[in-house]
């Protein structure tokens, strides 16, 4: 990959080490070795496996390779778990996790902070994406090299909602701009990559492991603008309901987290393991091997940061959450209904 990643200047205090919300990389190794012994994840129970309903994103994809690998390699089974995957949209998943219908799922901070502020009892328990995956991308030939260059440009968005909308406002605020300083073009069917390629827009929001990857594979040089050094929005991570966390499945949840992080580390060392596991679940991925492997490699890159190197796989950066709460609460159309604190959002009880 040769995607150029623009590092922007921070207007807020940056967390001590790392590019983004919380982490996933090194310190876990010793903990997993101790917990896993010969390579298996310690079982929370003896006897019948504990069933866990696991909510992933809306569409099965290579981006969930770590869950597929942990399942197929037997890590969940060795941990005494019987895992069932369910694909849900982000808003639905947060609600179902809060209700205890789904035991554990994946969502990011821009979804969780508003949900908790509205009384949905969910907690973020482990980081998956150390870098926030929502980005702005453009052709290198556009002359866009930083957020200030977006002024007056046409920018494609899926709509004025969700993680990409929060990210865009943070990115623009870093150079004193607002969305009103741009010409926004909505693409309800998420065709931003095509719109940028064909010049319908100058830039677009997207995901670091999706649109810019595909655009570069088409032969274009790409510039990617990230929010990581501006406002460290917490990336997608594992969430569970407060009642589930306090209930009899707590040990099973902890074992699930450890097994998943173990699979992530293995994929980081050998992405083909993740590829094979994903193809076993979604066979059609094999028809576009080059693109899907590039997406997986970009996904693995987003799992890691200098913060994860210092604090371990899955670690949650509470300082980053505080900054995100402050930023989102101060937005003109803030989605934060009532004040919330990090203690209401995050639990570290399940981390290795």
N, C-alpha and C positions, 0 to 999 in steps of 0.2 A: 504494500500500500504506500502511496506517496501523497495522500491527501494532506494539504497544508492546513494546519490547525492554528488559527489566530489566537494568541494569548492577549487578552485585553487587560487594561489597568484596573485595579480594584478601587472602588469608592468606599468600601467598607473594610473593616479589619479582617485580614485573611486568617484562617485558622493556622495554627502553628506549623503543621506539616501536611502537605498534600494539596491536590487540586480540587477536591470535592467532598461532598457531604460526609461520607463515612467509608469504611474500607473493607477490603477483602483479601490481603495477600500473604504475609510471611509468618507472623508469630504463631498462627494456628498449627504450623507443622509439628512443633513439639507437643502441643496439646493433643493433636490427633494421634500421634504416635503413642502417647501414653494411654489415650482412651481406646485406641483401636487395636493395640497389641500387634498381632500378626497381619493387620490390615482390615479387620472387620470393625464395624461401629458397634460399640457396646449396646446391648439390648436394654431397654428400660424395664422390661418385664420378663418373666420366665413363663412359658406356656403359650397360650393362644396369642397371635399377633394383635396389636392394637390398630384398628382401622383409622385411617386419616383421609379426609377429603381435602384435596389440595387444589386451590384455584390458581390457574395460570391466565395468561392473556387471552384475548378473544379468539385468536387463530393459532393452532398448533404450528410451530416453526422451529427453525434451527436455533433461534434465540433462547429456547428453553432446553438446550442440549444437556445442561447439567442435571436437570431433573430426570430426563430420559436416561442418561447414563447411570445415575445413582439407582434408578429402578432396575434397569436391565443388568447391571453388574451385581445386583443383589445387596447393595449397601443398605437399602431400606429394610429388606427382608432380614439381614443380619442384625439390624437394630431392633428387631421385633415389631416391625411395622407392616401394615397392609395398606398400600397407598393407592388411591383412586384420583386421577387427574380430571379436572373439569375446566373447560375454557369459558371464561366469562368476560364481559366488558368491565373496565375498571370501576365505574360507579356501582354497578351491580355487585361486583366482587367485594368491595369494601363493606357494603350493606350486609351481604350474606355472611361475611366473616364476623362482623359485629353481632349478628344474630346467633352465631354459633352453628349455622347451617353448614358452612365451610370451615374446616378447622384451621387452616393456614393458607395464605395466598400471597400474591405479589402485587404491590402498589407503590407509588412514589409519594414523596412528601407533599407535593402540590395537591394530591387527592386526599391525603390523610389529614392534613391540617384543617381544611374546611370541614371534613366529615366529623372530626372530634369536636370542632367548635359548634357543630350542630347536634351534639349529644350522642353520636354513634360511638360505642365503646370498643375501640380498636387500638392496638399498640403495634408499633414498628419494632421488630425484634432482631433483625439482622440485615445488613446492607448487601445487596447484590451488585448494583452499579455504583462504583466509587465515583465515576464522573456522570454528571447529569446528561442523559442521552439526547435530549431535545436541543437542537442547534439551528443556526441559520447558515445556509450554504449558497454559494454562487460560483459561476465560472470564474476562473482566474482572469480571463480576458475582460470581465466586467469592470475591472478597476476597483472593485470593492476589496478592501484589505482590513477594514475594521468597522465597528458599529457606526462611527460618524459618517462613513461613506454611504450609509443607507438613507440618509436624508434626501427626500424628494424622489426616491426610487420606487419602482413597483415591486411589492413583496407579496408572495403567495402564502396563504395560510389556510388551514382547514376550517377555521372559524375562530371567533373570539371567545374561546373557552379552553379549558384543559391545560396540560403542562406546557405546551408550546406557546400558549398565549401568556402565561406567567413568565416563561423564559424570555420571550421577546420584550416584554415590558422592562425586565431587569437589564437586559442587554442595552436597550435604548436609553434607559435612565442613567447608565454609566457615562454617557456622553451628552447628557442634558436634553435628550430627545424624548418624544412620546409617539405612540402610534399615529397621532394626527399629523406628524411630520412626514409620513410616508403615504404612498398610495397602496392600500391593501386590496388584494384580489383574493377572494375566497374560492377554494377548490374543495367542494364537499366530498369528492371521491378520492381525495388524497393523491392527486396527480401532480404534486409539486415538482417532482424530478423531470417529468416530461415538459412542464411549463418552463422550467429553467433551461433545459436543453434546447427547446425550440425558440427561446427568447421572448416568450409571452410575458414573463416577468424577469426582473433583474436578479432577484434572489428569492428564497423561500425558506420557511421553517421546515424542519424534518427531523430525522433521527440519525445520529452519527453512524449507526450501523445499518443504515438503509439507503436513503436517497443519494447521499454523496458517494457512497460505495458504488452504486449502480451507474451514476453519472461518470465516475472516473473509469469504470470498466468500458464505457462507450468511447473512451479516448479523450475525454475532456480533463483538463487540469482544474482542480476544485479548491476553493477556499472555504474553510469551515470556521464560523465564529461561535465560540462557546461562552457560556455564562459562568463557568467554574471559578474563575478568578475574580468575579464581580460579586455575585450573591450565590453562595454554595447551596443551591437547592438540593435537597436530599433525593438521590436517585431511587429507582425502583428497588425495593427490598421486601423481605418477608414480613407479613403482618398476621396477627392473630387477635381474636376477641378477648376482652378482659376476663370474661367468665371462663373461656376455654383455657386461658393462661393460668387461672387460679384453680382449675379443676383437675380431675384424675388423669388427664392426658398431658400434663405438663412435662413429664419425663419423656413421653413419646415425641412431643414437639421439640425438645432439646436434642433428642437423637436424630430427628429429621433434619434439623439445622446442621448438625455436625456432618451427617452423611451427604447433604447437598454441597456444603463447602468443600468436602473431600473431593467430590466429583468435579467441582469448579477448578480446583487446583490441578487435577489430572488433565483436564481439557486445556488449561493454560499451558501445561507442559507438552501436550500432544493434541492439538485441535482435531486431528483425524478421529480420535476416540469420540469426541462430541459429534462430529459429522456422521459417523456410523450410527450412533445412537439416535440421532435425529431422523436419519433416513429410514431407520427401522419403524419409526412412528409415522413419518410423513414420506412415503416412498417417492412421491412426485418430485421431491427436492433433488433427487438424483439426476433428473433431466436437465438441471441447470447447475451443475457441480461448481463451476468456476465462481458464479455469482454467490451461491449459498456459502461456499467456503470463505469467500471474502467477507460476507456478512458475519459469519461466525468469528473470524479473526478480529473484525472491528468490535464485535460484542465482547470478546475476551479482553481487548484493550480497555474497554469502558469499565470492566470489572476492577481494574487496578489503578492505583495512584500511589504517590509517595506516602500518603496518609495510611494506606493499607500496608505498605512496607513497614511502617513504624508501629502500627497498632494491630495488625493481624486481619485475616479473612473475616468478613462479616462485621467488623467493628463499627460502632455507631458514633459519629462525631456530634456530640450534644451542642457544641458551640455553633456548628453549621446549622443545626435545627433552630437555634435561637435567632440567628441572622435571618433565616427564611421566614420564621414567624413574624419578625419585625417588618420585613419587606412586604410580605403578603398582606399584613394587617394595615399597612399604610397605602395600599393601592386605592385609587379613586373608586374603583368598582370592586372593592375587596371581597373575596369569597369567604373571609373569616367572619362568621356570624357573631361569635362571642370570644373574648380573650381566652387563649389557651397557653399552657406552659409545656416545656419539654417533658416534664414528669408525667403529663397527661398523654403524651404522644409516644414516648419511647420506653422500652424495657430491655435491659441487658441480661435478664435472667437466663435466657436460652443460649447465650453465646458460649463457645468452648472456653 
